[in-house]
């Protein structure tokens, strides 16, 4: 795609009068990058910090976005691909997931083992990389990029280079464009929500970023895409609300059970205290009548030590 100037994208946006689409909405993210291989290649190069010239072949395995599935519960709009022999999965996570760390490890394990065919050896397993772009805080640190690998705890020795899991936290991205940091520019574009933010990126003069801005403006003029985005965002909000509601319901149920158990235990404890007091009174009366300690123990169930303590 050839851009006439940086003004063409702004003109497309203002002419439409529509809301600009959010790239961090997973259905828009997938549509943008699955339909524009050059942009996807530049994104991969920037996020993994590998020379773009070294990327020779990108094969997307699940490029389709089914219109009848965007409202479904827990629909996974990831990008699964093979890049020069590496297996790469990119997921844009819009809503908060309380178990996302465990989830991405599970997906990585399936990515790593899923390609091994019958009769192949373990040496044939490919380097598998999970890239997670998340719209919520996940680590207690200032850095927006976290790169995990399997390594020995004390020596820091890498077990294998075939495991890599990356997290990019959008909430930690600077709002000021830095032309020298392509990784940050792409993340700023994914995180952008206003025309001002897109125009700031458009003015950087970085061709792939300008092209992405132009395509987003064009997509924002399409009523069908706008409606699909609206329905998808609504479904994601409902999903998060239902999860939070279930969590709150579980908490309330737990509290009620705890209170009920406490009341039951309290009644039982009170009953025990009452019975014990009655038994002690009986033992005292028997002692006042000079009954042998052995007989009192037999009649009341108290121990000899407990009865002797009553004497004192």
C-alpha positions as CSV (number, residue, x, y, z in Angstrom):
1,X,0.0,0.0,0.0
2,X,1.3,3.5,-1.0
3,X,0.5,6.4,1.2
4,X,0.2,9.8,-0.4
5,X,1.1,11.6,2.8
6,X,0.6,11.5,6.5
7,X,-2.5,13.7,6.0
8,X,-4.3,11.0,4.0
9,X,-5.0,8.9,7.2
10,X,-6.3,11.9,9.1
11,X,-8.5,12.9,6.1
12,X,-10.0,9.4,6.0
13,X,-10.8,9.5,9.7
14,X,-12.4,13.0,9.7
15,X,-14.4,12.2,6.5
16,X,-16.0,9.2,8.1
17,X,-17.2,10.8,11.3
18,X,-17.1,7.4,13.0
19,X,-15.4,6.3,16.1
20,X,-11.9,5.0,15.5
21,X,-11.5,1.3,16.1
22,X,-9.4,0.0,19.0
23,X,-6.6,-2.3,17.8
24,X,-6.4,-3.8,21.2
25,X,-9.9,-5.3,20.7
26,X,-8.9,-8.8,19.7
27,X,-11.1,-9.1,16.6
28,X,-9.6,-5.9,15.2
29,X,-6.1,-6.9,16.1
30,X,-6.5,-10.2,14.4
31,X,-8.1,-8.7,11.3
32,X,-5.4,-6.0,10.9
33,X,-2.4,-8.3,11.2
34,X,-3.8,-11.4,9.6
35,X,-4.8,-9.5,6.4
36,X,-1.5,-7.5,6.2
37,X,1.5,-9.8,6.2
38,X,4.1,-7.0,5.9
39,X,2.7,-5.3,9.0
40,X,2.6,-8.6,10.9
41,X,6.3,-9.3,9.9
42,X,7.3,-5.8,11.1
43,X,5.4,-6.4,14.4
44,X,7.1,-9.8,15.0
45,X,10.5,-8.3,14.2
46,X,9.9,-5.4,16.6
47,X,8.5,-7.4,19.5
48,X,11.1,-10.2,19.3
49,X,13.9,-7.8,18.5
50,X,15.1,-9.8,15.5
51,X,16.2,-8.3,12.1
52,X,13.2,-8.0,9.8
53,X,15.5,-9.1,6.9
54,X,16.0,-12.5,8.7
55,X,12.2,-13.2,8.5
56,X,11.8,-15.1,5.2
57,X,8.5,-16.9,5.6
58,X,5.4,-16.2,7.7
59,X,2.6,-18.8,7.5
60,X,-0.6,-18.0,9.4
61,X,-2.5,-21.1,10.4
62,X,-5.7,-19.6,11.7
63,X,-6.3,-16.3,9.9
64,X,-10.1,-16.7,9.7
65,X,-12.4,-14.6,11.9
66,X,-15.8,-16.2,11.9
67,X,-18.6,-13.6,12.0
68,X,-20.9,-16.0,14.0
69,X,-18.3,-16.7,16.7
70,X,-17.3,-13.2,17.8
71,X,-20.1,-13.1,20.4
72,X,-19.3,-16.5,21.8
73,X,-18.1,-17.1,25.3
74,X,-14.4,-17.4,25.8
75,X,-13.7,-17.2,22.0
76,X,-9.9,-17.1,21.5
77,X,-8.9,-14.6,18.8
78,X,-5.2,-15.5,18.7
79,X,-2.8,-15.5,15.7
80,X,-1.1,-18.9,15.4
81,X,1.7,-19.1,12.8
82,X,5.0,-20.6,11.7
83,X,7.8,-18.1,11.1
84,X,11.0,-19.6,9.5
85,X,10.6,-22.9,11.5
86,X,9.6,-21.2,14.7
87,X,6.1,-21.7,16.1
88,X,4.7,-18.3,17.3
89,X,1.3,-17.6,18.9
90,X,0.3,-14.0,19.4
91,X,-2.7,-13.3,21.7
92,X,-4.3,-9.9,22.4
93,X,-6.0,-10.1,25.8
94,X,-8.4,-7.2,26.2
95,X,-10.2,-8.2,29.4
96,X,-8.6,-9.2,32.7
97,X,-7.9,-12.9,33.3
98,X,-7.0,-13.8,36.9
99,X,-5.3,-17.0,35.8
100,X,-3.5,-15.7,32.7
101,X,0.0,-16.8,33.7
102,X,-1.2,-20.4,34.0
103,X,-3.3,-20.1,30.9
104,X,-0.4,-18.9,28.7
105,X,1.9,-21.7,30.0
106,X,-0.8,-24.2,29.1
107,X,-1.1,-22.8,25.6
108,X,2.7,-22.8,25.2
109,X,2.8,-26.5,26.1
110,X,0.2,-27.3,23.5
111,X,2.0,-25.2,20.9
112,X,5.3,-26.9,21.7
113,X,4.1,-30.5,21.7
114,X,1.2,-30.2,19.2
115,X,3.4,-30.2,16.0
116,X,5.3,-33.4,16.9
117,X,4.1,-36.1,14.5
118,X,4.2,-39.8,15.1
119,X,7.6,-41.2,14.4
120,X,9.4,-37.9,14.9
121,X,12.1,-37.5,17.7
122,X,12.2,-34.9,20.3
123,X,15.0,-33.2,18.4
124,X,12.4,-32.3,15.9
125,X,10.4,-30.1,18.3
126,X,10.5,-26.5,17.2
127,X,11.2,-23.3,19.1
128,X,7.8,-22.2,20.4
129,X,7.1,-18.6,21.3
130,X,4.0,-17.2,23.0
131,X,3.6,-13.4,22.7
132,X,0.9,-12.0,25.1
133,X,-0.2,-8.4,24.7
134,X,-2.4,-7.7,27.7
135,X,-4.6,-4.7,28.6
136,X,-4.3,-5.1,32.3
137,X,-1.4,-5.2,34.9
138,X,0.1,-8.7,35.4
139,X,3.5,-8.1,37.0
140,X,4.6,-5.8,39.8
141,X,7.3,-4.0,37.9
142,X,7.8,-0.8,35.9
143,X,8.9,-2.6,32.7
144,X,6.2,-3.2,30.1
145,X,8.1,-6.1,28.5
146,X,8.7,-9.4,30.5
147,X,10.5,-12.3,28.8
148,X,10.4,-15.7,30.4
149,X,12.5,-18.8,29.7
150,X,13.3,-22.1,31.4
151,X,16.5,-21.8,33.3
152,X,18.4,-23.1,36.3
153,X,17.5,-21.1,39.4
154,X,21.0,-20.5,40.9
155,X,23.3,-20.4,37.8
156,X,20.8,-18.8,35.4
157,X,21.7,-21.4,32.8
158,X,19.1,-21.7,30.0
159,X,17.7,-25.2,29.8
160,X,16.6,-24.8,26.2
161,X,16.0,-22.0,23.7
162,X,12.9,-23.7,22.5
163,X,10.7,-22.1,25.3
164,X,10.0,-18.4,25.2
165,X,7.0,-16.5,26.7
166,X,6.7,-12.8,26.3
167,X,4.3,-10.4,28.0
168,X,3.7,-6.8,26.9
169,X,1.6,-4.7,29.3
170,X,-0.1,-1.9,27.5
171,X,-0.9,0.1,30.7
172,X,2.9,0.7,31.2
173,X,3.5,2.1,27.7
174,X,4.6,5.8,27.5
175,X,2.2,8.1,25.7
176,X,5.1,10.0,24.0
177,X,6.1,8.6,20.6
178,X,9.8,7.6,20.3
179,X,10.9,7.1,16.7
180,X,13.9,5.1,17.7
181,X,11.9,2.4,19.5
182,X,9.9,0.4,17.1
183,X,8.7,-2.0,19.7
184,X,7.2,0.8,21.7
185,X,5.6,2.5,18.7
186,X,3.7,-0.7,17.8
187,X,2.5,-1.1,21.3
188,X,1.4,2.5,21.4
189,X,-0.6,1.9,18.2
190,X,-2.2,-1.2,19.7
191,X,-3.0,0.8,22.8
192,X,-4.3,3.9,21.0
193,X,-8.0,4.9,21.4
194,X,-8.2,8.5,20.1
195,X,-7.5,10.3,16.9
196,X,-4.9,12.4,18.6
197,X,-3.0,9.3,19.6
198,X,-3.1,7.8,16.1
199,X,-2.1,11.1,14.6
200,X,0.9,11.4,16.9
201,X,2.0,8.0,15.6
202,X,1.3,9.0,12.0
203,X,3.6,11.9,12.3
204,X,6.6,9.7,13.3
205,X,7.2,9.1,9.6
206,X,7.7,5.3,10.2
207,X,6.2,3.7,7.1
208,X,4.8,0.5,8.6
209,X,3.2,2.5,11.5
210,X,1.7,5.0,9.0
211,X,0.3,2.2,6.9
212,X,-1.3,0.6,10.0
213,X,-2.9,4.0,11.0
214,X,-4.2,4.4,7.4
215,X,-5.7,0.8,7.5
216,X,-7.3,1.4,10.9
217,X,-8.9,4.6,9.6
218,X,-10.2,2.7,6.5
219,X,-11.6,-0.1,8.7
220,X,-13.3,2.5,10.9
221,X,-15.4,3.6,7.9
222,X,-16.8,0.1,7.4
223,X,-20.1,-0.3,9.1
224,X,-19.9,-4.1,9.2
225,X,-16.5,-4.0,11.0
226,X,-17.8,-1.3,13.4
227,X,-20.8,-3.5,14.3
228,X,-18.6,-6.6,14.7
229,X,-16.3,-4.6,17.0
230,X,-19.3,-3.3,19.0
231,X,-20.7,-6.8,19.4
232,X,-17.3,-8.3,20.3
233,X,-16.6,-5.6,22.9
234,X,-20.1,-6.1,24.4
235,X,-19.5,-9.9,24.6
236,X,-16.1,-9.3,26.3
237,X,-17.7,-7.0,28.9
238,X,-20.5,-9.5,29.6
239,X,-17.9,-12.2,30.0
240,X,-15.8,-10.2,32.5
241,X,-19.0,-9.1,34.4
242,X,-20.2,-12.7,34.6
243,X,-16.8,-13.9,35.9
244,X,-16.7,-11.1,38.5
245,X,-20.3,-11.9,39.4
246,X,-19.5,-15.6,39.9
247,X,-16.5,-14.7,42.0
248,X,-18.7,-12.4,44.2
249,X,-21.4,-15.0,44.4
250,X,-18.8,-17.6,45.5
251,X,-17.5,-15.2,48.1
252,X,-21.0,-14.5,49.5
253,X,-21.8,-18.2,49.5
254,X,-18.5,-18.9,51.3
255,X,-19.3,-16.3,53.9
256,X,-22.8,-17.7,54.5
257,X,-21.5,-21.2,54.9
258,X,-18.8,-19.9,57.3
259,X,-21.4,-18.0,59.4
260,X,-23.7,-21.0,59.4
261,X,-20.9,-23.3,60.5
262,X,-19.9,-20.8,63.1
263,X,-23.4,-20.7,64.5
264,X,-23.6,-24.5,64.5
265,X,-20.2,-24.8,66.2
266,X,-21.3,-22.1,68.7
267,X,-24.4,-23.9,69.6
268,X,-22.5,-27.2,70.0
269,X,-19.9,-25.4,72.1
270,X,-22.6,-23.9,74.3
271,X,-24.3,-27.2,74.7
272,X,-20.9,-28.8,75.7
273,X,-20.3,-26.0,78.2
274,X,-23.8,-26.4,79.7
275,X,-23.4,-30.2,80.0
276,X,-20.0,-29.8,81.6
277,X,-21.3,-27.3,84.1
278,X,-24.2,-29.6,85.0
279,X,-21.8,-32.5,85.5
280,X,-19.5,-30.4,87.7
281,X,-22.4,-29.4,89.9
282,X,-23.4,-33.1,90.3
283,X,-19.8,-34.0,91.2
284,X,-19.7,-31.2,93.8
285,X,-22.9,-32.5,95.5
286,X,-21.6,-36.0,95.5
287,X,-18.3,-34.8,97.1
288,X,-20.3,-33.0,99.8
289,X,-21.9,-36.3,100.6
290,X,-18.5,-37.9,101.0
291,X,-18.9,-40.3,98.0
292,X,-15.7,-42.0,96.9
293,X,-13.9,-40.3,94.0
294,X,-13.9,-43.6,92.0
295,X,-17.8,-43.7,92.1
296,X,-18.1,-40.0,91.2
297,X,-15.9,-40.5,88.2
298,X,-18.0,-43.5,87.2
299,X,-21.3,-41.6,87.6
300,X,-20.2,-38.3,86.0
301,X,-17.6,-39.3,83.4
302,X,-15.1,-36.8,84.9
303,X,-11.5,-37.9,85.5
304,X,-10.1,-38.4,89.0
305,X,-7.8,-35.4,88.4
306,X,-10.8,-33.2,87.5
307,X,-12.7,-34.3,90.7
308,X,-9.7,-33.7,92.9
309,X,-9.4,-30.2,91.4
310,X,-13.0,-29.6,92.6
311,X,-12.0,-30.5,96.1
312,X,-9.3,-27.7,96.0
